[in-house]
Amino acid sequence: MYPHQPEGSHFVEGAYRDDREGTPFQSCFPADGRVIARLHVATPAILDHAIHSAQNAQAIWRTTSLSERQQVLRRVAEILRDRNDELARLETFDTGKPISETLVSDPASAAECFEYYSALSPTALQGSTEQTDTGTIKVLKEPLGVCVGIGAWNYPIQIAGWKAAPALLCGNAMIFKPSETTPLSALKLAEIIAEAGAPAGLFNVVQGDGKVGQWLVEHPGVAKVSLTGSVATGKKIHAAATAQLKHVSLELGGKSPLIVFDDADLEAAVEGAAAGNFYSSGQICSNCTRIYVQRSAFDRFLELFIARAESMKMGDPLDPETEIGPLVSEHHAESVRTYIELGLSEGATCVSGGPNSVSMAADGTYVRPTIFTDVREAMRIAREEIFGPVACVMMFDTEEEVIGRANATELGLAAGIYTGDNGRAERVAHQLQAGICWINTYNEYPIAMPFGGYKQSGLGRENGLLVLDHYTQTKSILTQSR
Ligand code: NDP
């Protein structure tokens, strides 16, 4: 038996299920390659079961009162918090992220999301009534039906929670497909949602690769798809879903700028830059991988940033002192290493880390925090998402210049500004083409803050009140006055 073997590969209609006809696949601990669970890709029989049970559960759930739904969500948050340590450990085994992170970030963020939507005022989903000369107009916000969530491998339980909580609050059912690389924690979330009192089938988890995702996206019984993943996958899902005029939300990649003015608290800016490049070994979509530092602060910032990067303890992700764990897979580490070599061949200077700091040994695929200077925007390392601990530090002179350079990208997920001048911070934030701007902080995600990107970083938003528009549709009823 494997140490994290679930009772079944899928969670459908309130119980673990399996179908051994499905192609087998495994989940490994990235720190040593050990197999931790063996599962099967969902077969058509499992997928049909998931669709039918979600449809049946949604028919019940949509008629329950908002306060009943909120009670279930509140209970989910409580169970997630009660089981935080066990879930964090599972997430560390599945992703390789340090336990020091998963204990505070992953199930905790999912719990925060369920808590936020469980506490929303009923007015958030209340429609409106207006008396006019023609009659009474009632505007209702109604659920969409069966929604599909598709997740990336970097924050598996957080992604599942961020999609499930608002979808269920609005009266929908959900079928969630985690990444094949990290299939385990979404199953636990499904178990917890069932335990919290949701009707069987309200939140189902099915396993598989992109083909299973595609089957779900194209199924006529699915009303909406919400993806967290790469731009390339986002485009495919958008094309397939909109061909049937389905609702789509896309949380995609980024190549976000961090702008550090010379009046900033440089130590705070270095902490923001380290969090925004090296947390989770850099495998975070909103990371600030293009750091622009104003000329007179450049040398000091770089000195502090290198010292911070080199002080980070890399090693066993189960050691509570570890700050840098392995990357999620050898395949992904190879891609990051290739980008580091590309940076050198493009003429950038590596001032910390580098290709020789990449370990591809059987005992895990580690990459040391890597910092490049002498980077030009035309270089691929400054344009493409690397999704590893690789930062480019560049120099700028004026506010106008840096805004132009920060915006010169096809992506627009996030941006950060460090300055002691609040007026300047606001002025710059208003001009940045990014869905999320942080001022004197970076990569903080309170659930009240809508999350999502401009340009090719996505469509729609997660979190905040805004996401409710993406899980509801409007019905207008006119009753004629006699
Ligand atoms: P991918 O785009 O490769 O995969 C995302 C999910 O889509 C996986 O579950 C994958 O299945 C599935 N999938 C792949 N092809 C299809 C298809 N044709 N139809 C339906 N589903 C499909 O992303 P990664 O998992 O590699 O994650 C990394 C990416 O995610 C990065 O670009 C990162 O920026 C982005 N991301 C964005 C975030 C945001 O909120 N904006 C947050 C976190 C990550 P499988 O992998 O099992 O084959």
Residues whose N, C-alpha, C, O or C-beta is under 5 A from the ligand:
A	BS01	NDP	I150 G151 A152 W153 N154 K177 P178 S179 E180 T181 G208 D209 G210 G213 Q214 T228 G229 S230 V231 T233 K236 E251 L252 G253 G254 C285 S457
